[in-house]
Amino acid sequence: MLDEDAADEVRQRLAERMAPDVRRQQRDHPGLADLGSSLRRETVVAESVVVHALVEFHHCAHLDVLRRVHAVLYEGETTESGSNYARE
């Protein structure tokens, strides 16, 4: 369980532990990268639902860890590939 007031070091450590699993899931399930590909609705609607669920069910520390996982996964891509994901 992650407390809402968890220290930055705890959040970063958790993000670094989660990153390899997220990377593996992305590799094993490439359809997850495009939320709209398997839905009949538009991608914008699918993304909106996911964001709403994240905000509704997670507190700030959870969201911060997810942001940090994203940073761990995509750091360096801004200069290497110009990926939009790295800039978010």
Secondary structure, 3 states (H helix, E strand, C coil): CCCCCCCHHHHHHHHHHHHHHHHHHHHHCHHHHCCCCCCCCCHHHHHHHHHHHHHHHCCHHHHHHHHHHHHHHHCCHHHHCCCHHHHC
